[in-house]
Amino acid sequence: MKKPLLLFFLLSTLTVWAQGPNNTGTYYQNADGKKAAELKSALFAIISPHTIQTYTYGVWDAIESYDLREDGKIWEIYSGISNFTPKTDRDKGDDVDEGVKYNREHAMPKSWFNEATQDYYTDAVYPMFTDLHHLFPTDRTVNTMRSNYPYGEVGENITKQSEGGFSKFGRCVDSLGYKVSGMNGRVFEPNDEYKGDLARVYFYMATCYESYKNEKGVTRSPKDWSSDMLASNVYPFFTDWALKMLLRWAANDPVSEKEIKRNQAIYDIQGNRNPFVDYPGLEQYIWGSKKDDAFSYDNYVPVTSGIEEITKSIFIENDGAIYNLRGQRVDGKNLKKGIYIRKNKKIIVK
């Protein structure tokens, strides 16, 4: 069970990177000084295009190289009981119970793109089809339950759920504001642990695909896509209810060490990065409270830190997750020198 923790702290110095974070150097330099929609377009020019993979076996091999737990098992995101062995437990197309097989999940369902069926064994495909940033290993059975429904919040309106309620499917809560034919829309709710991860992936997709060429060489854009989460435009890209929810998810589930390592691994394979992982809170500079502030790639002020007092409601596991002063969850076994927060107490590593 997760419980809320209010962090109150005052930073006496401003967070400053001589160059970009996570050893990115000047990768993001061309976005310097940009704001809101202009910033989004500048980032698009930086992170697109990327090296396209094959769906089989390129995507399999990629996720099995970095989406791994410490015990070497597959780190999937939809089930709380999975214990998959890489390659051995790949989905073979058979109907199975939860916890038996894993497959490759498009976090943003491929049906939303309104593209043709693709060849799994060639890299001559539209780029979103094999973009590793939004492809995750997931339990086959729970992924089938998700289908191509929007992400959302189910609350008590549960129609189906994974073992132990780790992921849920049903009509959304009233407060979400998502209606279909006058009724609350059906949504899939991932676990709180991965809501921020998935929100940052959606922000990446909104940014990376302002324009692209499909496998036929035809130039297309989000104006050609369709989903109840999407506005069928380049900016703001999301419908109002979806954007508000994703901004909240990203704030409540800060960037984790898992995401940072995954971002680097994907960069090493397909040659582009997710800026919303490299710059925690960047979404606020494009869609939220910081739209009027200019982005600085090497002197970035995270939304979750700075020289002002921070009051931030986050959620931690009962076993005591550790956070740095940017609001990022970190690996407690490999802490570098610095100040951290755990269970509302300061930890100093020298």
Order of alpha helices (4+ residues) and beta strands (2+ residues): beta-alpha-alpha-beta-beta-alpha-beta-beta-beta-beta-beta-alpha-beta-beta-alpha-alpha-alpha-alpha-beta-beta-beta-beta-beta
